[in-house]
Structures are given as structure tokens and as C-alpha cells.
Amino acid sequence: MSGIALKLTSLLVRTVAKPIATAIKTQAKDHEKFRKTCIKIAQTIHHTDLRLRMSLLNEKKIKIRPLNDNKAIENGATFISEFFIFSVAGSLIFYESYRSRKKASDERDALSDDIAALQSEIEYIKDKLDTYNIKLDDYILPEGIKPKYIDLSKKKGQPVKEEIKVEESTVKEPKVKEPKGKEPPLESKDPVKAQPA
């Protein structure tokens, strides 16, 4: 949930809280069982609050006076209404968190399926290239590329897949053989010196 939506939801819950609290207080005054419940809750909270405060002040022997019924009904009804509102707001937050996690999980699953499909297509293309005597050897990952989802058998900088190599032609140029026993003409060791005219 975005920040604006969360603030709007919080404002809506607070707006609805006031009439709910008023309705709970009215019900507490009109219904005997609900009134007793509110009084019991309020007295428990009152005793717990005072004991915690006194324990912080190192006061162990204290006498706690109970709240009067009107104050207890008001405090109990207020606590119940606030607890209801808190439960609704908390449920909305937990639901939104669950929805966000599920959406992210679905996106990861979709990405994994897409990668698997691409890998399958690459294998299919490699098989087709093999039929034309084109093989893929010694492919090296470019620098800076770090695949997270593709399963590569070797590390970066090492041959991973096959590089395109076309088989060399088997036609060889014929070699010219020189006749044996014949040597190229050499200058005479004792050349005739030119006579002066």
C-alpha cells in the first residue's frame, strides 16, 4: 500500500472510530452484561497500570482504589472501541503486506518461467546450428554482466557456451615439386676477365 493510501485509510478509521466509541458507550449503559464486561476490563487495566507505576518507584505495599462505575464504564468502552479500530487497521496492514509478498512471488515465478523458456529456445537453436556444422564453443561472458537467474555451468571469464566456428574447407592447394638433381645456374668460379680494348 502506498503512503497516501495508508494515510487515507488511517484517517477513515479514525473518523469511523468516534461513532463506534459512542455506540459502544451507549450499549454499555443499556446492557447489563456488556456493562459488567466494560467495568471488569477497566478495573483490570487500572490495577495493572498503577502496579507498574508503583513498581518503577519501588513502592511494593500499596492500596489501589477501584474506579467508580461510571468512570469504569467509560474507560472500558473506550478501550474496546480503540481495540476494535486497532484490529481493523492492523488487519488491513497485514492483508496489504500479504498481497505485496504474493505479487512479488508471482513475478519471480513468471520471471523464472520466462528464463526457462529462453534457455530452452537457446538449446533448440544450438541443435539446429549443429545440423549445419556450426558449433558454439568458448563463449565468454562480457565484463560487468552477472547473471542471477540463468544457470551457467562456468564462471565469468571462462568458456561458458560455444562460439560460432565454421569448419575449415578440406581443399588444399597443390604443392609444386622442383626436379631433383638440377641446380640453379651459378656464376663461374673463374670468370673471364674483360680484356682491355
Summary of the structure (lengths in Angstrom):
residues: 197
radius of gyration: 46.0
end to end distance: 117.9
largest distance: 158.6
contacts: 389
relative contact order: 0.07
helix: 58%
strand: 6%
